[in-house]
């Protein structure tokens, strides 16, 4: 177990509807998308509690780090090449 932004962290994860990609928050408070077939990981921003839209075209997460307009703003990130 790693040591994260506030000590040891167990983060939330969510599988994409295509059952190939996983989105999670790492120990440093960054949202990561991992393609389990290729092992490629892509960082998409700082935040927590990531989840996929039902069609796999978007990821939503809480952005409570610097630059948030309001505490606990949700951010939507389009996923290019989404497999539906």
MDTraj code that builds the backbone (N, CA, C; nanometers):
import mdtraj as md
import numpy as np

residues = "UNK UNK UNK UNK UNK UNK UNK UNK UNK UNK UNK UNK UNK UNK UNK UNK UNK UNK UNK UNK UNK UNK UNK UNK UNK UNK UNK UNK UNK UNK UNK UNK UNK UNK UNK UNK UNK UNK UNK UNK UNK UNK UNK UNK UNK UNK UNK UNK UNK UNK UNK UNK UNK UNK UNK UNK UNK UNK UNK UNK UNK UNK UNK UNK UNK UNK UNK UNK UNK UNK UNK UNK UNK UNK UNK UNK UNK UNK UNK UNK UNK UNK UNK UNK".split()
xyz = np.array([
    [0.0852, -0.1170, 0.0000],
    [0.0000, 0.0000, 0.0000],
    [0.0895, 0.1230, 0.0000],
    [0.0582, 0.2219, -0.0818],
    [0.1383, 0.3426, -0.0920],
    [0.1060, 0.4429, 0.0161],
    [0.1855, 0.5461, 0.0215],
    [0.1603, 0.6562, 0.1133],
    [0.1162, 0.7748, 0.0303],
    [-0.0064, 0.8149, 0.0446],
    [-0.0649, 0.9162, -0.0423],
    [-0.0647, 1.0556, 0.0151],
    [-0.1557, 1.1359, -0.0368],
    [-0.1627, 1.2771, -0.0007],
    [-0.1968, 1.2973, 0.1453],
    [-0.2580, 1.2003, 0.2102],
    [-0.2895, 1.2125, 0.3531],
    [-0.2617, 1.0809, 0.4250],
    [-0.1565, 1.0109, 0.3834],
    [-0.1224, 0.8831, 0.4430],
    [-0.1616, 0.7683, 0.3514],
    [-0.1599, 0.6454, 0.4036],
    [-0.1964, 0.5304, 0.3216],
    [-0.3379, 0.5468, 0.2647],
    [-0.3542, 0.5096, 0.1385],
    [-0.4795, 0.5354, 0.0696],
    [-0.5320, 0.4097, 0.0021],
    [-0.6595, 0.3838, 0.0181],
    [-0.7316, 0.2879, -0.0650],
    [-0.8301, 0.3732, -0.1426],
    [-0.8170, 0.3751, -0.2728],
    [-0.8961, 0.4681, -0.3537],
    [-1.0149, 0.3997, -0.4195],
    [-1.1088, 0.4835, -0.4650],
    [-1.2238, 0.4298, -0.5381],
    [-1.1817, 0.4016, -0.6819],
    [-1.2468, 0.3035, -0.7415],
    [-1.2203, 0.2665, -0.8808],
    [-1.3542, 0.2441, -0.9489],
    [-1.3540, 0.2551, -1.0818],
    [-1.4751, 0.2269, -1.1597],
    [-1.4348, 0.1676, -1.2943],
    [-1.4995, 0.0592, -1.3308],
    [-1.4768, -0.0037, -1.4609],
    [-1.5591, 0.0673, -1.5662],
    [-1.5014, 0.0825, -1.6854],
    [-1.5736, 0.1363, -1.8001],
    [-1.6751, 0.0330, -1.8468],
    [-1.7810, 0.0780, -1.9157],
    [-1.8786, -0.0173, -1.9691],
    [-1.8177, -0.1193, -2.0657],
    [-1.7007, -0.0883, -2.1256],
    [-1.6375, -0.1837, -2.2171],
    [-1.5613, -0.2946, -2.1436],
    [-1.5575, -0.2883, -2.0106],
    [-1.4878, -0.3872, -1.9267],
    [-1.3403, -0.4007, -1.9599],
    [-1.2832, -0.2984, -2.0205],
    [-1.1418, -0.3001, -2.0560],
    [-1.0645, -0.1920, -1.9812],
    [-1.1289, -0.0797, -1.9546],
    [-1.0622, 0.0333, -1.8909],
    [-1.1103, 0.0510, -1.7473],
    [-1.0198, 0.1007, -1.6656],
    [-1.0451, 0.1243, -1.5242],
    [-1.0045, 0.2673, -1.4944],
    [-1.0849, 0.3396, -1.4186],
    [-1.0473, 0.4732, -1.3747],
    [-1.0360, 0.4700, -1.2223],
    [-0.9327, 0.5364, -1.1696],
    [-0.9116, 0.5368, -1.0251],
    [-0.8340, 0.6614, -0.9840],
    [-0.8342, 0.6902, -0.8526],
    [-0.7499, 0.7959, -0.7973],
    [-0.6254, 0.7296, -0.7394],
    [-0.5077, 0.7786, -0.7796],
    [-0.3843, 0.7194, -0.7266],
    [-0.3501, 0.7806, -0.5905],
    [-0.2389, 0.7378, -0.5323],
    [-0.1968, 0.7851, -0.4000],
    [-0.1674, 0.9351, -0.3947],
    [-0.1450, 0.9961, -0.5103],
    [-0.1111, 1.1382, -0.5143],
    [-0.2325, 1.2262, -0.5436],
    [-0.3521, 1.1669, -0.5465],
    [-0.4726, 1.2445, -0.5710],
    [-0.4970, 1.2761, -0.7176],
    [-0.4399, 1.1970, -0.8072],
    [-0.4578, 1.2152, -0.9520],
    [-0.5525, 1.1081, -1.0051],
    [-0.6352, 1.1466, -1.1014],
    [-0.7269, 1.0526, -1.1649],
    [-0.6538, 0.9876, -1.2823],
    [-0.6527, 0.8545, -1.2840],
    [-0.5799, 0.7758, -1.3833],
    [-0.6773, 0.6821, -1.4545],
    [-0.6651, 0.6749, -1.5881],
    [-0.7381, 0.5760, -1.6676],
    [-0.6365, 0.4717, -1.7122],
    [-0.6655, 0.3469, -1.6828],
    [-0.5757, 0.2370, -1.7211],
    [-0.6470, 0.1445, -1.8184],
    [-0.5827, 0.1195, -1.9310],
    [-0.6313, 0.0220, -2.0277],
    [-0.5732, -0.1122, -1.9851],
    [-0.6572, -0.2026, -1.9407],
    [-0.6068, -0.3283, -1.8858],
    [-0.5533, -0.4232, -1.9934],
    [-0.5904, -0.4019, -2.1191],
    [-0.5392, -0.4865, -2.2275],
    [-0.3978, -0.4472, -2.2668],
    [-0.3682, -0.3168, -2.2668],
    [-0.2368, -0.2693, -2.3104],
    [-0.1462, -0.2292, -2.1942],
    [-0.2049, -0.2026, -2.0771],
    [-0.1281, -0.1555, -1.9626],
    [-0.0994, -0.0070, -1.9663],
    [-0.1482, 0.0631, -2.0685],
    [-0.1246, 0.2068, -2.0818],
    [-0.2096, 0.2823, -1.9797],
    [-0.1469, 0.3790, -1.9111],
    [-0.2169, 0.4638, -1.8168],
    [-0.2124, 0.6080, -1.8639],
    [-0.3228, 0.6809, -1.8409],
    [-0.3323, 0.8222, -1.8788],
    [-0.3856, 0.9001, -1.7594],
    [-0.3110, 1.0032, -1.7164],
    [-0.3582, 1.0921, -1.6115],
    [-0.4517, 1.1964, -1.6705],
    [-0.5655, 1.2206, -1.6031],
    [-0.6605, 1.3176, -1.6576],
    [-0.6903, 1.4338, -1.5644],
    [-0.6287, 1.4399, -1.4483],
    [-0.6485, 1.5550, -1.3597],
    [-0.6426, 1.5160, -1.2138],
    [-0.6519, 1.6166, -1.1283],
    [-0.6499, 1.5958, -0.9836],
    [-0.7924, 1.5891, -0.9317],
    [-0.8187, 1.4955, -0.8409],
    [-0.9520, 1.4848, -0.7856],
    [-0.9739, 1.3515, -0.7172],
    [-1.1015, 1.3176, -0.6983],
    [-1.1363, 1.1912, -0.6337],
    [-1.2704, 1.1415, -0.6851],
    [-1.3050, 1.0212, -0.6445],
    [-1.4343, 0.9586, -0.6732],
    [-1.4688, 0.9544, -0.8216],
    [-1.3797, 0.9049, -0.9069],
    [-1.4097, 0.9002, -1.0503],
    [-1.5133, 0.7936, -1.0836],
    [-1.5907, 0.8207, -1.1874],
    [-1.6867, 0.7235, -1.2380],
    [-1.7095, 0.7463, -1.3864],
    [-1.7577, 0.6444, -1.4553],
    [-1.7842, 0.6508, -1.5993],
    [-1.9298, 0.6836, -1.6248],
    [-1.9577, 0.7485, -1.7361],
    [-2.0956, 0.7617, -1.7823],
    [-2.1404, 0.6240, -1.8314],
    [-2.2709, 0.5984, -1.8333],
    [-2.3185, 0.4659, -1.8760],
    [-2.2750, 0.4262, -2.0172],
    [-2.2515, 0.5244, -2.1055],
    [-2.2097, 0.4919, -2.2423],
    [-2.0577, 0.4891, -2.2590],
    [-1.9818, 0.5174, -2.1525],
    [-1.8361, 0.5116, -2.1579],
    [-1.7701, 0.6289, -2.2281],
    [-1.8459, 0.7326, -2.2601],
    [-1.7900, 0.8461, -2.3342],
    [-1.7371, 0.9573, -2.2428],
    [-1.7687, 0.9534, -2.1149],
    [-1.7288, 1.0583, -2.0209],
    [-1.6827, 0.9970, -1.8892],
    [-1.5944, 1.0694, -1.8212],
    [-1.5597, 1.0387, -1.6826],
    [-1.5936, 1.1620, -1.6009],
    [-1.6594, 1.1410, -1.4884],
    [-1.6881, 1.2494, -1.3939],
    [-1.6080, 1.2225, -1.2668],
    [-1.5565, 1.3301, -1.2059],
    [-1.4880, 1.3156, -1.0777],
    [-1.4971, 1.4456, -0.9996],
    [-1.4764, 1.4361, -0.8684],
    [-1.4763, 1.5538, -0.7826],
    [-1.3416, 1.6232, -0.7925],
    [-1.3445, 1.7520, -0.8228],
    [-1.2224, 1.8324, -0.8298],
    [-1.2211, 1.9235, -0.7085],
    [-1.1486, 1.8830, -0.6044],
    [-1.1421, 1.9670, -0.4857],
    [-1.0027, 2.0230, -0.4626],
    [-0.9207, 2.0186, -0.5670],
    [-0.7862, 2.0719, -0.5567],
    [-0.7797, 2.2114, -0.6176],
    [-0.6631, 2.2699, -0.6212],
    [-0.6469, 2.4061, -0.6721],
    [-0.7142, 2.4234, -0.8082],
    [-0.7730, 2.5387, -0.8259],
    [-0.8391, 2.5694, -0.9507],
    [-0.9866, 2.5349, -0.9533],
    [-1.0368, 2.4679, -0.8502],
    [-1.1797, 2.4367, -0.8474],
    [-1.2576, 2.5666, -0.8276],
    [-1.3644, 2.5823, -0.9039],
    [-1.4478, 2.7021, -0.8907],
    [-1.5148, 2.7071, -0.7547],
    [-1.5644, 2.5961, -0.7114],
    [-1.6292, 2.5819, -0.5818],
    [-1.5752, 2.4550, -0.5179],
    [-1.5762, 2.4472, -0.3851],
    [-1.5345, 2.3212, -0.3239],
    [-1.6195, 2.2060, -0.3769],
    [-1.5542, 2.0999, -0.4134],
    [-1.6204, 1.9780, -0.4591],
    [-1.6974, 1.9946, -0.5897],
    [-1.6459, 2.0737, -0.6809],
    [-1.7013, 2.0798, -0.8158],
    [-1.6820, 1.9453, -0.8847],
    [-1.7808, 1.9031, -0.9636],
    [-1.7634, 1.7877, -1.0500],
    [-1.7041, 1.8324, -1.1819],
    [-1.6181, 1.7518, -1.2379],
    [-1.5546, 1.7772, -1.3664],
    [-1.5957, 1.6632, -1.4593],
    [-1.6296, 1.6981, -1.5843],
    [-1.6573, 1.5970, -1.6863],
    [-1.5465, 1.6002, -1.7890],
    [-1.4897, 1.4846, -1.8165],
    [-1.3810, 1.4717, -1.9136],
    [-1.4276, 1.3788, -2.0247],
    [-1.4260, 1.4267, -2.1519],
    [-1.4635, 1.3354, -2.2617],
    [-1.3514, 1.2342, -2.2846],
    [-1.3895, 1.1125, -2.3121],
    [-1.2925, 1.0073, -2.3397],
    [-1.2908, 0.9816, -2.4899],
    [-1.1840, 1.0256, -2.5551],
    [-1.1695, 1.0076, -2.6993],
    [-1.1594, 0.8595, -2.7322],
    [-1.2191, 0.8223, -2.8414],
    [-1.2106, 0.6829, -2.8852],
    [-1.2821, 0.5872, -2.7927],
    [-1.3812, 0.6371, -2.7208],
    [-1.4515, 0.5508, -2.6252],
    [-1.5130, 0.4314, -2.6975],
    [-1.5019, 0.3170, -2.6349],
    [-1.5620, 0.1947, -2.6892],
    [-1.6975, 0.1786, -2.6258],
    [-1.8018, 0.1802, -2.7070],
    [-1.9367, 0.1671, -2.6493],
    [-1.9976, 0.0340, -2.6856],
])
top = md.Topology()
chain = top.add_chain()
for i, resn in enumerate(residues, 1):
    res = top.add_residue(resn, chain, resSeq=i)
    for name in ("N", "CA", "C"):
        top.add_atom(name, md.element.get_by_symbol(name[0]), res)
traj = md.Trajectory(xyz[None], top)
